[in-house]
Structure formats: structure tokens, C-alpha cells
Amino acid sequence: MKKLFVLMIAILFVGYASAQTRTAMKTTDLKKEITSHITKNYPGYLIKSAFKVETNKVITFEVIAQKETSKITLVYNDKGAFLKTENNKPTTTKPTTTKPKTETK
């Protein structure tokens, strides 16, 4: 029973240590460095949403930008420096086709 209790405490500690919070924020509250980077390096993309992400006391900002059917997620550090780009799937969906039902008699 002691071993089980110790194991549960260890699992809770690991879960707490790697906790992540993702908070939506107004796109107008983004740092000037972030919006300038997007304007300069991603012409035609519009900022759709932004999130402040805190993982193990490290703060980053995720910005979702879209141009027509192309959507990307740009990640910046807490000072507004660009870190990486994550490509998202196109926003259009494929039409679904259904096969006609056949009845047997």
C-alpha cells in the first residue's frame, strides 16, 4: 500500500512539473516585435488569434495567422523574438461522398 501511495505522489509531481497553461489573448495586445515580424515576413497573412503559453515557467506566444486557405502557427518567446513556424492543415474541407444504399430482396 505504501508503494502505491508513493507512486501516486510521484505521478502527481511529474504532472505538476510539466504543467502548461494556454491563455487566449487579444491580438492587439501582442508585442510590436511580433506584429512587425508577421507583417514583414508573411505578407498577406492576417492574425486570427493569439495565445500566451506558459510551460515550466517559460512563456511563449502562439499566433495563428491565415492567408486564404493557408493557416500557420507562429511561435515567439517572451521578448517577441521568433522561434518557429508550425504549418496547419488547409482550412477547406473535402466534400464527403456517400455511396447510395442498395437494398436486397
C-alpha angles and dihedrals in degrees: 000000000000091000091053091050092049090048092052091050090050092051092049091049093051091048091050094046093056096040117146129197121196115192125185115232138185112270088225089063093063117116116264090241090061097048091044091052092051093047092049101040103030107042113190094020118123123206108244102175143348135207135193108219124195118190119172090340092308114123123210133165123228116201122190112208128181137198114183104305096343117098125184136179116220120197124207134179124242091272093054097256116146115251109170149330124238116197117221129202117270114274094234119092127217115248113252120231124202125203116237114255116249120208124208123209 
